Amino acid sequence: MGFIDTIINLIRDPRGFIASAIAMGPVFAYGFVFLIIFVETGVVFFPFLPGDSLLFAAGFFANGGGFNIILLLALVWVAAIGGDQCNFMIGHFFGRRIIDSGKVKAMTPERIEKSEAFLEKWGKLAIFIGRFFPFIRTFVPFLAGMGGMHWGHFVTYNVLGGITWSSSFLLLGYFFGGIPFVQEHFELLIVVIIVLSAIPTVVGLVKAQLNRRKAKAAKNEIEAK
């Protein structure tokens, strides 16, 4: 429950949470940001971690002096790229065993189907584009590793996607976090970021469910004839 409570508090009040981390010292603060980004992208068991909102909030504090923006950028680049590479290797060596075990509750058949369809549609580019969608950014490198994508191709799109995604949200917080309106409605904006990020995933899951029902209905109709 302690870990779950920590994540809930981070989502609910990221500004206050990161402020507390900064108060505990720079090593802890930078280490915390690195850990969340790395684990969300690198460990298939934790696709629900708030990477987008954390980056925005960290950028906000970089503008206020709590973080050094250059050091923070380098840190999140390493975390994002290293996390995806770790996820790729986990998928390559243990992917089928993990899926068959059923122990990753977040890896539902619908989410796997959505991620596989995304990977099939976009190919190598899915590694880059998938960065901007929660759950998909965690599952796509895992499935790419499991599916045998060429390591060199993965690395290229992993580096480009990791730098672009992490820099975008971090710099949004850095440049716009100081605006009075943003400061006054910071928590609301974090919720908006989370909701907007989740919309494509939710839409995809709904479509997959509807398609499954249609296929089942068509099958039942054929069998009835």
GIVEN-V141168 format. One record per residue. N is the residue number from 1. PHI is phi in whole degrees, -180 to 180 (none if undefined). D_FIRST is the distance of its C-alpha to the first C-alpha in Angstrom with 1 decimal. Layout:
n->N phi->PHI d_first->D_FIRST
n->N phi->PHI d_first->D_FIRST
This chain:
n->1 phi->none d_first->0.0
n->2 phi->-61 d_first->3.8
n->3 phi->-65 d_first->5.5
n->4 phi->-63 d_first->5.1
n->5 phi->-61 d_first->6.0
n->6 phi->-62 d_first->8.5
n->7 phi->-66 d_first->10.0
n->8 phi->-61 d_first->10.4
n->9 phi->-66 d_first->12.0
n->10 phi->-65 d_first->14.1
n->11 phi->-68 d_first->15.3
n->12 phi->-70 d_first->16.1
n->13 phi->-143 d_first->17.9
n->14 phi->-64 d_first->18.7
n->15 phi->-65 d_first->21.7
n->16 phi->-68 d_first->20.1
n->17 phi->-67 d_first->17.3
n->18 phi->-69 d_first->20.0
n->19 phi->-60 d_first->22.3
n->20 phi->-65 d_first->19.9
n->21 phi->-65 d_first->19.7
n->22 phi->-64 d_first->23.5
n->23 phi->-64 d_first->23.9
n->24 phi->-86 d_first->22.4
n->25 phi->119 d_first->25.1
n->26 phi->-62 d_first->26.4
n->27 phi->-62 d_first->25.1
n->28 phi->-66 d_first->21.5
n->29 phi->-64 d_first->22.0
n->30 phi->-65 d_first->23.9
n->31 phi->-63 d_first->21.7
n->32 phi->-65 d_first->18.6
n->33 phi->-62 d_first->20.6
n->34 phi->-58 d_first->22.0
n->35 phi->-63 d_first->18.7
n->36 phi->-64 d_first->17.2
n->37 phi->-66 d_first->20.6
n->38 phi->-65 d_first->21.2
n->39 phi->-69 d_first->18.0
n->40 phi->-62 d_first->18.3
n->41 phi->-88 d_first->21.9
n->42 phi->-107 d_first->21.9
n->43 phi->-123 d_first->19.1
n->44 phi->-64 d_first->19.5
n->45 phi->-77 d_first->15.9
n->46 phi->-127 d_first->14.7
n->47 phi->-77 d_first->17.3
n->48 phi->-92 d_first->15.2
n->49 phi->-67 d_first->15.0
n->50 phi->-85 d_first->17.3
n->51 phi->-63 d_first->20.2
n->52 phi->-60 d_first->23.0
n->53 phi->-69 d_first->21.7
n->54 phi->-65 d_first->20.6
n->55 phi->-62 d_first->24.1
n->56 phi->-62 d_first->25.8
n->57 phi->-66 d_first->24.0
n->58 phi->-65 d_first->24.8
n->59 phi->-62 d_first->28.4
n->60 phi->-58 d_first->28.6
n->61 phi->-75 d_first->27.9
n->62 phi->-66 d_first->30.4
n->63 phi->-71 d_first->33.0
n->64 phi->-87 d_first->32.2
n->65 phi->101 d_first->32.5
n->66 phi->-73 d_first->29.0
n->67 phi->-127 d_first->29.3
n->68 phi->-91 d_first->32.4
n->69 phi->-63 d_first->32.8
n->70 phi->-67 d_first->34.7
n->71 phi->-64 d_first->32.3
n->72 phi->-66 d_first->29.3
n->73 phi->-60 d_first->31.2
n->74 phi->-61 d_first->31.9
n->75 phi->-65 d_first->28.3
n->76 phi->-73 d_first->26.9
n->77 phi->-62 d_first->29.9
n->78 phi->-63 d_first->29.1
n->79 phi->-64 d_first->25.3
n->80 phi->-68 d_first->26.2
n->81 phi->-71 d_first->29.1
n->82 phi->-65 d_first->27.6
n->83 phi->-63 d_first->24.4
n->84 phi->-64 d_first->26.6
n->85 phi->-65 d_first->28.9
n->86 phi->-62 d_first->26.1
n->87 phi->-63 d_first->25.0
n->88 phi->-60 d_first->28.6
n->89 phi->-69 d_first->29.0
n->90 phi->-61 d_first->26.0
n->91 phi->-63 d_first->27.5
n->92 phi->-65 d_first->31.0
n->93 phi->-93 d_first->30.2
n->94 phi->-129 d_first->27.3
n->95 phi->-55 d_first->27.2
n->96 phi->-64 d_first->28.8
n->97 phi->-65 d_first->27.0
n->98 phi->-66 d_first->23.5
n->99 phi->-63 d_first->24.6
n->100 phi->-65 d_first->26.3
n->101 phi->-70 d_first->23.3
n->102 phi->71 d_first->21.3
n->103 phi->-82 d_first->18.0
n->104 phi->-90 d_first->17.3
n->105 phi->-63 d_first->16.4
n->106 phi->-70 d_first->17.0
n->107 phi->-89 d_first->20.4
n->108 phi->-76 d_first->22.0
n->109 phi->-55 d_first->25.8
n->110 phi->-65 d_first->26.4
n->111 phi->-70 d_first->24.7
n->112 phi->-63 d_first->26.4
n->113 phi->-61 d_first->29.7
n->114 phi->-62 d_first->29.3
n->115 phi->-67 d_first->28.7
n->116 phi->-65 d_first->31.5
n->117 phi->-65 d_first->33.9
n->118 phi->-63 d_first->33.1
n->119 phi->-67 d_first->33.8
n->120 phi->-67 d_first->37.0
n->121 phi->-70 d_first->38.2
n->122 phi->-101 d_first->37.9
n->123 phi->63 d_first->38.2
n->124 phi->-62 d_first->37.6
n->125 phi->-65 d_first->37.3
n->126 phi->-61 d_first->34.0
n->127 phi->-64 d_first->32.4
n->128 phi->-77 d_first->33.5
n->129 phi->-65 d_first->33.0
n->130 phi->-61 d_first->29.7
n->131 phi->-56 d_first->28.2
n->132 phi->-92 d_first->28.3
n->133 phi->-125 d_first->26.3
n->134 phi->-56 d_first->22.5
n->135 phi->69 d_first->21.6
n->136 phi->-61 d_first->25.3
n->137 phi->-67 d_first->25.2
n->138 phi->-87 d_first->22.6
n->139 phi->-82 d_first->24.4
n->140 phi->-61 d_first->28.0
n->141 phi->-64 d_first->28.2
n->142 phi->-62 d_first->26.6
n->143 phi->-71 d_first->29.1
n->144 phi->-65 d_first->31.9
n->145 phi->-66 d_first->31.4
n->146 phi->-68 d_first->31.3
n->147 phi->-85 d_first->34.4
n->148 phi->83 d_first->36.3
n->149 phi->-59 d_first->36.9
n->150 phi->-59 d_first->39.2
n->151 phi->-60 d_first->37.3
n->152 phi->-63 d_first->39.7
n->153 phi->-65 d_first->39.3
n->154 phi->-62 d_first->35.5
n->155 phi->-59 d_first->35.7
n->156 phi->-58 d_first->38.1
n->157 phi->-76 d_first->36.0
n->158 phi->-65 d_first->32.7
n->159 phi->-63 d_first->34.3
n->160 phi->-62 d_first->35.8
n->161 phi->-68 d_first->32.7
n->162 phi->-63 d_first->30.3
n->163 phi->-68 d_first->32.6
n->164 phi->-65 d_first->33.5
n->165 phi->-63 d_first->30.0
n->166 phi->-66 d_first->28.4
n->167 phi->-67 d_first->31.6
n->168 phi->-59 d_first->31.9
n->169 phi->-72 d_first->28.7
n->170 phi->-66 d_first->28.9
n->171 phi->-74 d_first->32.5
n->172 phi->-60 d_first->31.9
n->173 phi->-66 d_first->29.7
n->174 phi->-68 d_first->32.2
n->175 phi->-86 d_first->35.3
n->176 phi->-109 d_first->34.1
n->177 phi->-66 d_first->31.3
n->178 phi->-84 d_first->34.1
n->179 phi->-68 d_first->35.7
n->180 phi->-52 d_first->35.5
n->181 phi->-61 d_first->34.5
n->182 phi->-65 d_first->31.6
n->183 phi->-64 d_first->30.5
n->184 phi->-72 d_first->30.8
n->185 phi->-121 d_first->28.9
n->186 phi->-59 d_first->26.5
n->187 phi->-62 d_first->23.3
n->188 phi->-65 d_first->25.3
n->189 phi->-65 d_first->26.6
n->190 phi->-63 d_first->23.2
n->191 phi->-62 d_first->22.5
n->192 phi->-61 d_first->25.9
n->193 phi->-61 d_first->25.3
n->194 phi->-63 d_first->22.2
n->195 phi->-65 d_first->24.1
n->196 phi->-63 d_first->27.3
n->197 phi->-67 d_first->25.6
n->198 phi->-84 d_first->24.0
n->199 phi->-55 d_first->27.3
n->200 phi->-59 d_first->29.0
n->201 phi->-66 d_first->26.2
n->202 phi->-64 d_first->26.0
n->203 phi->-60 d_first->29.8
n->204 phi->-63 d_first->30.0
n->205 phi->-66 d_first->27.7
n->206 phi->-65 d_first->29.7
n->207 phi->-62 d_first->32.9
n->208 phi->-62 d_first->31.8
n->209 phi->-67 d_first->31.0
n->210 phi->-65 d_first->34.4
n->211 phi->-64 d_first->36.3
n->212 phi->-65 d_first->34.8
n->213 phi->-67 d_first->36.0
n->214 phi->-64 d_first->39.4
n->215 phi->-64 d_first->39.8
n->216 phi->-67 d_first->38.9
n->217 phi->-65 d_first->41.4
n->218 phi->-64 d_first->44.1
n->219 phi->-64 d_first->43.7
n->220 phi->-64 d_first->43.9
n->221 phi->-67 d_first->47.0
n->222 phi->-67 d_first->48.7
n->223 phi->-66 d_first->48.0
n->224 phi->-68 d_first->49.5
n->225 phi->-75 d_first->52.7
